[in-house]
């Protein structure tokens, strides 16, 4: 086994990079095809979700494989190799298996324990099977990861260690209250009709929202989802407040109008551009926000200060600054940027002009360290600088202290926006609008970074470790199986040749005796081979046991091509079984 995974996720890369590196379905297909066409790789699968992009491959050379997979990932993601490389991680062989099993169990998710990833792993396997880029190794690996993930969720309380991404996102709006209590009776708009959007709609319905509007570029899919919600939640009380959920579908063009009546909107589409711009959101909340409400960006700040009136400003024509443009800032001759609200470079430029660059103001700044180092010479220098200032400006520039912090009350939002898409669907500038609260993948990552880990996580980690060891043993044992099969085939040929030679020497041998002799010779061969082949499989399953297959081929002079033919036959049988299973599902 030479399993290699190269990828990036919310743990290794900022959201801005993940957003740009997001792969469309067509890009994933092309990446798979190009990967198996590359020299180091024989199999490939892509796991692409809203917060991870991973390329799995069976390679024959580690370093060449890392270089090739990294290059292909950069090429198809559209992010330059130099830019994406610092965020890439690499796992090889057992570490790669451990990584995928951890991902399947939800240990590597943004919200620990979420089960959405199992469906995404299943989709990744199905896509690789359809394109014939998954062979025996990746088929076994991904199918086993699904079993491990299901085992973790059924045998432990990993679901209690974290919630679905949708629920966790909605909790950011509730200020610690129950989601059901917050959502009851609200109007909701869900943009998109895929798996994540469907989960969001179902979560809102269970929470007791009064109405859900589904919008999708393909109207039929939106209508189908709305119909399912009506069937499941529209006829019977939800059990949370006794309300019934109304669900209806609308075309994407109706989203701006629907937002004007909505309390919450969740968006998760595969669009490459923005679905909701800041202008659309602003229009949706117009008239719903109290007069004089400050933008959300100002509301969230704790260091707001009023604009300071200007202090002494130079007015000569040869001043290097555009004085009218900075009238609201003011200057300090000592270059105190914190005092005047101007950047240090601008202040120094003005100070140099004030005294014709005869005094280095930076050397005379008053700091705690320099306060004790004041000398008569330094004081004289400062006095000379002040005199020069008076000569030019007519008076000494004030030195003012920072104004006290002004606390601004934050009004309650009238529209809650949850963006679960990658790249993002909702313009990040919407968070600056008054009456709007925006939660996206990036803010969810920050909030969940310090979430407490449940004790069940330790149980899942032990399950993952055990399953990784078992998978490795099975793969190593399977690696020697074609050699054992080839050995037994060679022994069968030897038996057949000897029986034919015996018939030539004893032409009068009747069928009964011929059958007895043949059966006896076969039993002898089977007994001689039984113990060695069983033992070699056991040894091959242990760590470092890969060399036993080579030893067996050398000892019995087995033809390498014969062994390879057995392997190809087994892979072909596996592919046929996978196709049959897909047809049944």
N, C-alpha and C positions, 0 to 999 in steps of 0.2 A: 504494500500500500504506500503510495506517494501522494497523499492528499494535501493540497495546498489551498489556502483561502487568503485572498487579498481584498481588503475592504476599508470602509470608513463608516462611522456611525456618530450618533449624538454624543458618545463618550470620547471620541477622538477628534471631532471636527466641529467648528462653530456652525450654527444653523445657516449662516449666509453661504458657506461653502457647500453644505448638504443641499441647499436649495438650488444652487447652480448646477450641481452634479447629478440632479435627479434624472433618472432614465425613463424615457417613454417606452411603451410596449415595443414599438418598432426598433428602438435603440437596443433594448434587451435582446431581441431576436438576432439582430446583426452582431451584437457582442458575443453571443453564444456561438454563432456560426464562425466568426473570425477566431475565436479562442480555440476551437477544435481543429481549425485549419492551421493554427500555429504549430511549430515544430515540437515544443516541449509538452503540449497537452493532448490527451486522448479523450477526455471527457470534460464536460463543463456544465455548470448550473449557475444561475443568477438569482440571488435573493435581494429584491429591491422593495423597500417599504418607505414609509414617510420619514423615517429617521435612520435608515441604514441602506448601504449599497455594498453587497458582497459578491465576489466572483469565486466560485469553487471549481477546482480542476484536479484531475489526476495527471500528474506530470512525471517525467522521467529524470528531470534535472532540477534541483532546488533553485540555484541562483539564476539560471536561465528562465525558469518558470516565474520567479518573482519579477524579474525585469520585464518579461513579456506580458504578464497579467497586469502589472502596473501601467505599462504603456497602453494596453488595450482599454483599460478602465478609464484612463485620462482621455484617450482619443474619443471614446463613445460618450463620455459624460460632457465633453465640451470644456472641461477645466484643464488648463495647461499642466503638463507633467510636473514641472518645477513647483507649481503652486499647490497641487494636490498631494504630492509626495509626503510633506511633513505630517499629513493627517492620516496616512494609510497605516494599517496594521497588518501583520502577516502571522498566520498560524500554519503549522506544518504537522502532518501525520496525527499522532494522538492529540496534540494540542488543538488541531483543527476540528477533530471530532468533539472534543470537550467544549469548544466554543459553540458549535452548532447545537449540541444538546442543551447547553445553558440558554441559548437563544430560544429554543423550542419550549423550555420550561418557564420562560418569562424572567429569568434572572438578569438578562442583559437589556431588558426593556426599559423605556423611560419611566414607566410606572411598573414597579416590580410585580410580577404575577399575572399581568394581563394576558388573556388567552387569544387575542386577535392574531398573534404571530403564527399560530398553528395553521390557520387558513392560508396565510401568506406563504408558508413553507410548502404546503400542499400544492398551491398554485405554481410555485417555482419548480417543483418536481414535475408536475404535469406538463409544463411548458418545455422543459428539457427532454421529456419523453417524446412529446409530439415532434420535436425537431431532431430526435435521435442523437442528442448530444450527451445523454446520460447512459453510461454503461453499468456494469455490475456494481462497481464501487459506489457511485453516486446514487444509484437506485437503492442499494442497501442502506447507505448512510442516511438519506432523507426519509426513507420509510421508517427506519429505526428511530430517527429523531422525532417523528410524529408519535410513535409509540411511547417514547420516553416522556414527551410533553404531556400526553394524556395520563400516563402513570403518575407524574408529578401532581397534576391537578386532582386526580382521584384519590391518591393515597396520602396527601398532605393538605394543609390549609394554606397553600401558597396564594390562593385567591384572596385570603384575608390580609396578606402582606402588601397587597396593592390592589387598585381597582382598575377597571377598564379606562382607557385614555379619555373616553367621552365623559364618564362619571367624574373622573378626577378633574377634567377641565371645567365641568359645570360647578363643581364644588368651589372653584375660585371666585364664583359670583355670589355665593351664599353667605359669606362672612361668618362661616362656622356653623350655619344652620343646616338642617336636613335638606337635601336636594328636592325631595318631594314637596316639602312645605314651601320652598322657594318657587318651584315651578308650577304649582297648582293653579289652574285657571289661566295661565299665560298663553299668549299667541306665539307660535314658533315657526320659523322658516328654516327648512333644511335644504341646502343647495348641493345637489349631487344625488345619485341613486345607486352608488356602488356599495361595497361591503361596509366601509366605515360610516358612510352616510346612513345606510340602513340601520346599523347599530345605534347611531345617534338618534334616529327617529324612534326606534323601539325604546331606547332609554328615556326619551322625553315622554313617550306615551305611558310607560310604566310609572313615571314620576307624576303623572296626572295633569299634563298641560291641557288646556281647553281645546286648542286647535293646532294642527300641524299642516303646513303648506310645503309640498315637495316640488322643487324645481330642478329640472335636468335638461341638458341639451337634447337628449332623446326623450321626447315627451312620453312615449309609450312606457319607458322604464319608470318614469316618475309616476305615471298613472297606475302601473302595476304595484309599486311600493305603497302608494296611498290606499289602494284596494286591500292589500294585505293588512295594513294597519287598521283599516275600518273593520275587517273581518275579525281581527284578534282583539282589538281594544275598543272598537266603536259600538258594539252591541251590548257589551256587559260592563258594569262598573269596574274601574281599575282596582278597587280595593283600597285606594289611597284617597279618601275624601269622597268616594262615591260618584265621581264625575265621569262622563263619557267623552271619549276623544273623537273629535271630528278631523278627518284627514282628506285633503284634496290635492290634486296636481295642477301645476300651472307651468306655462312655458317660461324659459329663462328671461324673456323680454318683460315679464310681469314682476320680476324680483324687486325692482325699485319701488313700485307701487305697494307691493306686499310688505316691504320693510317699514313703510310709514305707519303700519298698524301692528307691527311685530314688537314683542318684548325681548325676544332672544332669536339669534340666527346662528346656525352652525353650517360651516362650509367645508366640504372635502371633495374636490374634483381633481381630475387629471389635467386640468388646464395648465398651459405653460405661462400664461399671463395672468394679470389680476382679474378676478371675477367681480369684486366690489372695490371701487376706487373710493378715496376719501371724499370726493365730491358727491358720490352716490349716497354714502353714509350721512354726510352733512345734510343733504336734502331730505333724507329719511327722518332725521330728528328735528328738522326745522319746525318751529312752533310748539315743540314738545318740551323744550328746555326753558326754565325760568329766565326772564329778562336779566341781563347783567351777569349771568353765570360765566365763570372763567373757563378757558380751555382746560382740558384734562391735564395737559403738560404742566400748566401753572399750578393746578390743583394739587398735583402729586409732589410738588417741590416743597421743601421745608426751609429753603434759604432765600426766599423771595425778598427782594429789597426794592424800594422805590428808586427811580432814576435820580441820580444826584444832580443838582444844578451845577453849572460850570464854575470852576474857579478861575484864576487869572489866566487868560489866553493870550498868546502872542498875536499881533495883528500886522506885522510888517510884511511887505510883499515878498521878501526873499525867504520866508519861513518854508521849510521843506514839506510841511503838512498841509492838507486841505482842511483848514480850521473850521469852516462852516459845517463840514461833514461830521465833526467830532464835538460839536457844541454840547451835546448831552452827556459827554463823558467827563471832561475836566482834566486838568493836568496837575501833577505834583512835581516840583523841581527835583525832588529826591528820587523820582522814578518809582514811587510806591504804587504798583499796579493794583494791589488789593484795595487801596484807598480810593483811587480815582476811577476804577472800573475799566481802565485801558490796559492793553497788552504791554508787556515790558519793553518790547522792541520800539514801539511807538513813543513811549515815554522817554527812552534813552535818546531817540532821535531828536525829540523836542529839547531835551536838556542840553544836548550838544550844541544845538542852534542857539539856545539862550545865552550860553557863556562862550560862544565861538570855539567850542571843543577844547577849552583850556582846563576843564576839570573833569575827571572821571567820576561821575556820580555814583557808580556802583561801589567805588571804594569807600564812599562816605555814608552809605546806608546805615541806619541805626538798627543793629541786630543785637541780641543779648550777648553774643560773643564779642562784638566790637565795642559794646557800651563801656566795658572796662578797659578798652585799649585806647580810649580817646587821649589825644595829646594836644598841647598848645598849637603845634604845627597844623594838625588836622582841623582844629577849631578855626584857625586863621584862614585855612583854605575854604572852609564852609562859609565863613563870613564874607570872604571875597566873592564867592559864588552868589550869595544872596544880594550883595551890592550890585553885581552885574545884572542880576535879574531885575532889581528895582530900576536900573538904568534903562532897561529895554521895555518892561511891562508897566512901569509906574508904581508897582507895589509888590510885596512879597507874596508868593503863592501860598495858599493855605495848605496845611497838613491836617487832614481830617480823618477821624477814626471810622471804621465800618459802621454802617447803620445797623440797628438791632434787627434780628430775624422777625419777619412778619408771618404769622400763621394764618393760612387761608382755609376756611372750611370747604370741604369737598362735597358738592351736591350728589345725590344718589343718581346713578345712571338710569336712563330711560330705555337704552338699547344695549343688550349684552351680546357681544360677538365672540364666537369660538371658532378659530381657524385651525383645522386639523390637517390641512393640505401641505404638501411639500413638492414643488415650491408653493409658497403661500398664495392663498386665494384672495385675501383681504389686505388692502393697502395698510402698511404699518403706520402711516400718518394718521389713520383714523383714531388712534389712541389719544391724539391731541385735541380731539373734538369734545366740546362740552356735552355731558350727558351720555357719553359712549364709554363702555368698558370693553377692551379688546384683550382676549387671551389667545395666544398662538403657541406653536410648538416650542419656540424659543423661551417664552415665559414659563411654560410648563416644565421645561428642562431645569430652569433655575429653581422653581418651587419644589420640584420633586427630588432635587439633588441631596437634600438632607432628610428625606423621609425615613422614618424608623424602619428597620428591618425586622420582620417577624421571626420568631424562633423557627417557624416552618421552613424558612429559607435554608437553614442548616440541614434540615432533612432532605430538601431537594438537592442540595449540593452533594450529599452522600449518594443519593440516587444517581446523579449525573456521573460521579466518579466510578460507581459500580458498573454502570452501563457502558462507560467508555472502555473499561477493562474488558468487559464481556465482548464488546464490538471488536476490539483489537484482536482478541483471541480468536474470534470467529473468522475474521478476515485473514489472519495468519494461517489458520487451519484450512480455510478455503483456498489459500494460495498454493498449498501443496496437493490439493485434491486432483488437479489435472495430471500431476506427475504420478500419483498413485494409480489413477485410472489408466494412464499410459503403461505403467508397469504391469498391471493385471492384463491389459490387452496383449502385451508382449508375451506374457506367460501363457495366455490362451492360444496364441499363434504357435508357441513351442509345443503345446499339448497336441494341437491339431496336426502339426507336422509329424510328430512321433507316432500318432495313431495311423496316419496315412502310410508311414514307412512300415509299421507293423502289418498292415493289411497287405502290403506288397510281399512281405516275407511269408505270411500265413494266409494265402488266398482262400483256403478252405474254412476259415474261421466263420462260425455261424453268427447270426445277429445277436443272440443272447450273450454269448461270450464276448463278442466285440463291445457290446454295451457295458458289460461289467468291467472290462479292462479300461474303457474310456472313462467311466465314472470313477474308478479307483485312481487313475492318474490325475484327474482333476481334483479329487479330494486331497491327494498328496500335495499338489501345488498350492491349493488354497490354504492348507494348514501351514505350509512353510512360509507363505506370504502374510498370513493373518497377523501374527504377533508383530513383525516389523512394521507393517503398514499402520496398525493401530497405534503403536508406540511413536512412530514418526509424526503422526497427526497430533498426538499429545505434545510432543516436543516442539513442533512447529507453532502451536498455539501459544507457547510461552514467549515472553519478550526476548528478542534476539534469535527467534527460531526460524527466521526466513531462510537461513543457509541450509536447512535440512533438505529442501527441495533440490537444491543444486547437488548436494551430496548424493541423494538418491539417483539422480540422473547420471552422475559420474560412476557410481558403483555398478549400475546395471546397464550402462552404455545406452541410455535411452535417447532417441532422436528428439532434438529440440523442436523440430517442426511438428512432430506427432503430438507433443505436449501442447504446443500452441494451438493446434487444430482442435484439441479437446476443449481448451479455454474458449475458442471462438464458438464452438457448438453450444457450450453452456451459456455464453453471453446472448447468443441468438435465441435460445430457449427462454432466457429471462426477459428479453424484449417482447417476445410473443405473449408471455404471461402478463406483462405490464399492459400491453395493448388490449388484451382480453379483459383485464380488470377495469381499464378506463371505459371500455364499452359497456360493462355491466353497471358502472356508476353513473 
